[in-house]
Amino acid sequence: MKADILKDKCGKESYKKLEALKNPGILDFVAKYVNLFNPDSVFVRTDAREDAEYIRRKTFENGEEKPLAIKGHSIHFDGYFDQARDKAHTKYLLRPDEVLGSDIKSVDRESGFKEIHELFKNTMRGKEMYVCFFCLGPTDSEFSIPAVQITDSSYVAHSEDILYRSGYEQFRKLGDKARCFRLVHTAGELEGAVSKDVDKRRVYIDLQEEMVFSANTQYAGNTLGLKKLSMRLAIRRASEEGWLTEHMFIMGVHGPGKKRVTYFTGSFPSACGKTATAMLEGEKIVGDDIAYLRSIKGKIRAVNVERGIFGIIQDVNEKNDPSIFEALTTPREVIFSNGLVDEDNNPRWLADGRPTPKKGVNFSGEWIPGKIGPDKKEVPFAHKNARYTIWLKGLKNYDANLENPKGVEVGGVIYGGRDSDTSVPVAQAFDWSHGILAQGAAIESETTAATLGQEGVRAFNLMANLDFLSIPIGRYIQNNLDIVNDVKKPPLVFHVNYFLRGKDGKFLNGIKDKHVWIKWMELRVHDNVGALETPIGYIPKYNELKTLFKKVLSKNYKKPEYNEQFKIRIPESIAKIDRIKNIYHTKVFDTPHILMKTLDDQKKRLEDCRIKHGDYPWPNVFEG
């Protein structure tokens, strides 16, 4: 029965590809969902480039993408109400005895399976199913995780081809020993090449079988099973095996004279400067979103899970992000999503540094200024969460260590977020524990358009990973503390804030100032510059920043700017500690005791400082 249905739907060539894996479990898996979805045909994607090209051609035939003026560029539109991760309907399938935490959404495993399989039934009738094999992390590495994706969306399959390493040969090598992630998606019934029944959008994660299910959606955050959905599976597996899955970029920063490269990982919530930091001009990028970290022979090493970028495109322009802008305006394979196509068949996006278009086609259809959408709101010419999908390897600042099976040695870890009134632009933690607890586990960030819901709300987001946790919060924090147990010299830990505002509401930092903070961190890793010890950690000295601003940005950095940026905002800092402590007291059942002690100690240091120096001490009071 299994062989018959696969032979019938796959055809001779695709069935032969499945047989060659010598993995009965994969055959059972594919056969089960072929039977349930009932597609007209099945295409199996191997590592062959012609298979990837076949899927790309299909996106144009199906209308899921349209070619643009520049060679290799295409545009995809999601439905009007399918423009971001659907947090409300993204849930774990859990047994009644399983508990992850009060803020982690779940549904009874048995009823969830029943619901999602009902939504799957016959939804691929009249369509082609794509069975794609990928590898998370570099191939042939201890970091590697093979994954198989089933989808009826050629756009999803095409996007994953750009973002992930081909994994068919990995499956062939492993045979029936392959312990893989399995990912199942359907866009559901289509209307105008977009998902019609978004009110029935569901994203379910089964940790027990390491599977992800997604229905009635096309937006990549809900459908690309290898991205944040597999990240949830990997967090659980990493916890069981003693390593980390983190929402982090990996970048290489050149030291003085470019005689060395120091690698940093960085964890930022969406739209907080994560990709812009990873893509800093003149530095090296290994990855911009998800990293696996392991302790190997006394050092922390990291790999990029992906090989491409799925980045927010708003504010990317020639002035602010020259490397990204150049990549997005020259011939290469790029998928744009939810921007606007202008009269010259070029993609446009918000704050792209060009005159606002007068008309075009966007996610709402034909667009002109003042257009009102089905939600009775004025439609911008491009969505705030419009994206681009691009290969890393074609970028000028690509680092060849992207494919290093051993990963890169991590010299520093950076945490960031959107914070208008509390944190200084850059600070170094006293040690690894202080960095994890007082910085990473205490991230607050103002919400953006990357998730559905209200913008501008200050939200708790430990390690910028809260949305993706698949283990209890306390256990996750402890895992981060424990990974350096056998590391003689742990990476330094830093916190950055690019969004600090003055009393007039204007940003205190220039967009490119982040490059100076990064260069200072690189020097700190090698103990090449000093620092001032404050209640919150170490901050830069003015004269050393002044030199860096001149060298990196050819900019005169004035003492009043420094004083305003790096004064310690004690009332706001104490208020933040109280907010964070309250969250852990009321919502986290397994908070490590050391977390509360670390926060209490920091509060005491701030209170003592206020008695001596007032509410807003300038950096000079910390000079010894």
N, C-alpha and C positions, 0 to 999 in steps of 0.2 A: 504493500500500500504506500509506504513512505517513498520507495524508489519510483513507483509509478507516477505519483503526483509530481515529484521533482523532475522526472524525465519529461513529463507532459508540459509543464510550465517553463522549465529552463531551456529546453531544447538540448540538442546533443552537446554543443560546445560548452555552455554554462554548467551543465550537469557534470561534464568531464572535469571542469575546474573544481567543483565541490568534491568529487570522488578522490581527486589527487591529494586532498588534505589528509586523507586516512584518519578522519576524526568522526566517529559515529555520533558524538554529541552535537557537533555542528550540523550534521545532516538531519538529526532529529529536530533541532532548533529551527532550521530553515523550513523543513517540511511542516512543522506545526503551524508556523505563521503563514506559509503559502496556503495551507488549507483554510485558515481562519480569514485571511484577507481576501483570498480568491482573486489574485491579479490575473490579467490576461496573459502576462509573460513575466519571466524573471531574468534579469541580467546580473551575472556575477562579475564583480570587478576584481581583477588581480593587480599586481604591481606594474603591469604593462602600460606604457604611456598611451597606447591606442585605446585601452579601456577607459582611461580618464578622459580622453578626447571624445569618446562616444557619449559619455555622460554630459560633457559640456555642450555638445551639439544638441542633445536632448533638451537642455534648458531653453534653448531658443525655439525648438520645435514645439515644446509644451507651453511656451509663453511665460515661463517662470523668470527668465532673464531676457533682456534685449541688448543687442550690440550697440556700442556707442561709437563716437567719431574716431577716437584713438584706438589703434590696434590693440586687441587684448582686453579692452575695457568693456564691461557690461553693467547693466542696472537691474536690480531686483526690487520689487515693491511688495511689502507685507500688507495685509489688510488694515484698514483704518484703525481698528480696535485691537490690532495684534502687533504692537510696536515695542514691546519691552518684555522682560522676564515676568511671568505671571506667578508672583510669590504666593498668592492666595490659593492657587490650585496646584502648586508644586508640593507634593507630600510624600512621606515615606510610608511604605507598606510594612506595618509592624504587627507582630503577634501581640495578644493582650498582655503578656507578661513583659514586653519590652518598653523601656522608658528612655527617651533621649533628652528631654528637658521641656519646660513649659512653653518656650518660644519656638520649638521645633514642630512644624506641622506634620501630622501623620493621619493615616486612616487604617482601619482594621485590614489586615493583610488579605484575608479571604474575601471580604466584600469589595476591596479595592481591585483585586484580580478580576472578580466577576464584572465590575463596572467597566474596567478598561477593555476587557475582551469583548464586551457587548458593543463598545464604541468601535472596536476594530473590525467587527464582523462585516465581511463583504465590501469594506471601504476601498479596496483596490480594484474592484471590478471595473473594467474599462481602462485600467492603467498598467504600467509596468512597475514591477518591484525591483529595487536595486539592493543587492547584497554586497557589501563593501568590507574589505579587510584592511585594518590600519594597525599602527603601533604607537602607543603613548610612550614618549621618551625615545631616545636614540635606539636603533635596532641593535641586536646582539650585545645587550648591556644588562647589568644587574638592575638597572632602573626600568627596563622595558616591561610594558604591559600590553599584550595583544588585545585587540577589540574588534568585534564584528558588528556592523550597522545594517539594519534593515530599514528601508524607507521607500516611499513612493514619490518623494520629491527629488527631482534631478538637481534643484538648487541646493538642497541640503547635502547631497552626495558631492556636488561640485565644490561647495564650500569646504567640506571636510578634506577633499583632495588637496586643496591649497594649504589647509591648516595642519594636516597630520601626515606623518610618514606612512608610506605604503607598508602593509603588514602581511600580505598574502604569503610571502616566502617565510616569514616568521612562523606562521601557522603550519606551513609544510614541514619546517624543521622540527617543530614541537610535536606534531602528530596528535595523538589522543591525550598527550600530557599537557596540552595548552590550557592554562588556567586564564580564561579571558573574560573581559567585560562584554556583555551582550546588550544591544541597544535596538529598540524597536520604535519606529515612528510612522505615523500617517498624517498627512495634511488634511485628511478627511475629504468631504465633498467640496469641490472647488466651484467658485463663481468668479469669473474674470481672472482666472489663474491664481486666486488667493483662497485661503480657507474660509468657508462660509459659516460654519457652526462654531464660532469662537466662544459662544456662551457655554459650549460643552468642551472647552479646552481643558485638558488634563495632562499633568506631568507627574508620573509616579515612579518612585525609586524603591527597588527591592534589594536591600542590603544582603539578605540571606543568600540569594542566587546571583548577586552582582549583576543586576539587570536594571534597565531604564525603559520606561514606556511613555510615549508622548503622542497625543491625539488632538486633531482639530486646531493646529497652529503651524505657522511657517517661520515665525521670528526665530532667528538662530539661537538665541539664549534659551528657548524652549525646545528646540528641535535637534541641534547639533549634539548628539549624544556623547561625543567624545570631549566636549568642552566642560562646562560647569556641572553637568549631570554626572559624567564620569568622575569628575573631581570629588563628588560626594562619595562615590564608591571607593576611590583611592584614599580618601581620608580615613575611612574605616579600615581598609587593608593596611595602610601605613601604621595605624595605631596598634594593630595586632602584631605587626612584624618589627616595630621599633624604628621607623623612619618617619618623615613628615611629608604631607602634601599641602602646599601653601599657595595662596593667592598672590603670587610674587613675580615680578620681573627679574631678569638676570642681565646685568650689564657689566662691561669692562671699562674701567676709568683709567686713563693714562696718567702716570706719574710725571714728575718734572722731566722735561726733555724727551718724553715718550719712551723712556728707557725701561719702563715697567708697566704692566697692566694689572690693576687690582679689581677683583670681581665683587660686585655687590648684588644682593637680592633686595627687593623692595615691595612692600605690601601696602597698597592704597585702595580705598573703596573706588567704585566706578566714577569716572569724570573728575578725579582729583589730581590729575597730572601724572598718572602712572606711565602711560605710553610716552608722553612727552619727555619724561625723565629718561626712560629707557632708550629713547631715540635722540638724545642730546648730540648735537653736531660735533664731530671730531672724536666722539667716544665710540665704543663698540657695543652692539646689541647681541645678546644671546637669546633673549625671550622677553615678552612684554606682559605675560598674564599668569601662567601657572607653572610652578616649579616643584620638583621632587627633591628632597634633601636627605642625605644619608651621612652618618658618621662612618668614615672609612679610614682606617689606619691613623686615628688620632686627628683627623681633619674633617671639617664639614664640607661636603661636595654637593653640587646641585646640577640638575639638568633642566632644560626647557622641555616640558611635556609636548609642546607643539613645534611646528616649523614655520608658522605663518602668524599673521596678526589679524584679529577681528577688532578693529579700533573705532572708537567714537570719532567722528570726523568734524563735528562742530568746532570752530575756532582754529582749525588747521589752515594756515596760510603761509605764504612765502616768507613773511617777516618773522613769525613766531616759531614755526616748525619747518625750516627749509628742507631738511632731509625727507620728512614725510611728504611735504608738498611736491617736491621734485619727483618722488616715486609715484604720486597720484596723478601727475600730469604728463607722463611720458609713457611710451609703448611698453607694456608688460601685462601680465594677467592680473586684473583687478576686478573684484565684484563690488560695486557701490550698491548700497541699499537705503531706500527711503529718503533719498535726496530729491533733486529736481533735474529733469532733462530739459535743457533750454532749446531755443530754436535752431542752434547749430549742432544739436545732438551731443552736447557735452554735459557732464554731471556738474551740479552746483550744490553747495551746502551752506549752512549758516556761518557767517563770519569767515568766509573764504578769502577775504581781502579784495573782492571784485565787486563792481556795481550790482545792486540787487536786480535780479531778472524781472522783466515786466510781464512775462507769461511763460508757461511751460507745462510739463506733465510731472506730477508727483504722486505720492501715495493716496491722494484723494481724487486722482484723475486729472482732467484739464484744470490748470490753476491760473488764476489772475489775482492781483492784490485785492484784499478785502473779502475773498471767498469765505463763505460760512460752511462748516462741515456738518455732518450728521449729528454731532454732539452740540450743535448750536454755537460753537466757538469759531473764531476766525482761524483759518488754516495758514500756518506759516509756509513759505515756499519750500522749506525742507524741514524734516522732523528734527527735534533737538537730539534724538537718539539715533540719527542716521549714522551708518557705519561704512567701513571699507574692509575688504578681505584681501590680503596680499601676501605673497611669499616673502619670507625674510631674506632668503639667499640672494635675491636680486638687489638688495639695498646696499648703498655705498658703505654703510657702517656695520654691515654684517660681520659677525665674528665666527670664524671657522670652527670654534669650539662648540658651536651649536650641535654638531654631529659627533662630538667626542663621547664615546661610550662611557668614559670615566667621569664625565662632567667637568666642572671647574671648581677650584678651591674658593670658598667664600671668605672674603676678608671683612665684610661688613654687611649688616642687615639694617634696612631703612623702613620705618613706619611713617605713614602720612595720612592726611585727611583734610576735609574742608573745615577750617576753624577761623572765624572772623575776629575773635576777641580774646583768646587765651594764650595759645602756645607761641613761642618764639619761632623764627624761621628755621633754625636748625639747632639741635642739642644732642649731645652724646650721653648715653646712660652711664652710670657708674660702673656697671658690670653686666654680664649676660642676664642674670636674674632680674636686676632692676629694669633692664630694657624690656624683657618679656612682660613683666608684671606692671610696671608704671607707664610704659609706653604702648607696647603691642596689645596688652589686655585691657587698655583703657582708651582705645581709639573712639572718638566721637567724630561724626562727620555730618555736614548738612546734606540732606538728600537731594538727588538730581533726577533728571528725566530717564535715567537708565533702568529704573524700576517703576512699575505702575503705582500711582498714588500721589500724595501731596509733595511738592518740592519745598526745599528750604527748611525742613524740620531737622533739628539736631538729633541724630540717631547714634546709638551705641553700636559699635561694630568691631569687636575684638579681632585683631590681626587682619582686619578687612575681610574676614572669612566667615562671619556669623551666618550669612544666608546659606552657606554650603556645608555646615557642620552635620556630620552623620554619627557623631559620638557625643556624649555629655560634655558640656563646656569645661567643667573642672578637669576631666580626663584629658581634654585637648590641651589645656594650659600646662598640665603636668608633663605631657609628652614634649612640649616645646622646651620646658626646663630640663628634662632628662636627656635630650639628644646630645648635650655637650658633656655628659658625665665622663666620657673617656677622651675628651678633647683637651689637650694641654693648654692651647691658646685659643679660646673661643673667639668667633668674629665679634668685632665691636658692634654695638647696637645704637642706632641714631633715630631721631624723630625729626620730621620736617613739616613745615606748614607754609604753603605758598599763598594762603588766602587771608592773611592777617590784614585788618583794616584799621585806619585811623579814625579819629573822632568825626571827621568829615565824610566818613563812609568810603573813602577811596583806598585802594590796595596800597599797602606800604612797601610791597616788593614789585619789581619789574618782572615781566614774564620770563626773561632770560636769567634772572638772578639765581635760579635754581642751579645753574651750572657752577656758580661760585660755591654754593653749599656742598655740591658733590665733590668739587676739587678739594675743599677743606677736609671733608671726610676721608678722602683718599690719603691725604697727608697725615691725618690723625692715625690711620691704621698703621702707618710706618713710623709714627712718633716723630714726624718732621716739623710739627707746629705745636704750640702750647694751647692752653685753654684756661678759662676761668671756672672755678668750681662754684656752683650755685645750688640752691635747694632742689632744683629739678634735674640737675646733671651738669655736664660741662658745656660751656658755650664758647664761641670763638672770641679771640682778642681783636680789638679794632684794627691795630696796625697790620696784623696778618691778613685780615679781610680786605683792608684797603689795598694791599699789594696784590691780592688775588683778583679783586675787581678790575684793577688796572691791567693785569696780565691777561685775564680771561675775556673780559668784555670791553677793554679800553675805556673804562668808565671811572670817573672820579667819585669815590665813595666817601661821603662826608660824615663827620662824627655825629651830628644831630640825627641823621638817618639811622645810624647804628644804635644810638641811645633809644630811639623810639621803637625800633624793631626788637631789640634785645632786652628791654626793660622787663623785669619779672612782674607779671600781672597777678599779684598775690590773691586779691579777692576772687577773681575769676578762676584761678588755679585751685583754690580751696573749694569753691563751689563745684567745680568739675569733679574733684575727688569725692565729695559728698554724693554727687549724682551717681558716680560709678559704684561706690560702695553700696548705695541703696539698691542698685540693679542686682548686684551679686547677692545681697542679703535677701532680696525678695523673689528673685527669679532663678537663681542657680543653686541647686540642691547639693552640689559637690564642690563648692569653692575651696581651693587649697588655702589653708590657714596662712601660708606665707604671702599670699596675695593681699589679704587684709592688713597684715603687718607692714608690708612694703608701702601700701597707700597711707597707713597711719603714720609711718615714719616720715614720709614725704610731707604730709600735712603738718607734722610737728616742726619740721625744718622751715616750712613756709611761715608758720605762726611766729617762730623765733625770729626769723628775718624781718617780719613786719614790725615787731616790737622795736628792733634796732633801726630799721631803715624806712619804715612807712609802707604804704600799699603798693607803690610802684617804683622799687629801687632800680636805678640805672646800673649798667654793668660795672662801672668803676668802683662800686662799693665792694665788689668781690676781688679786686686786685690786691694781691698780697704784698 
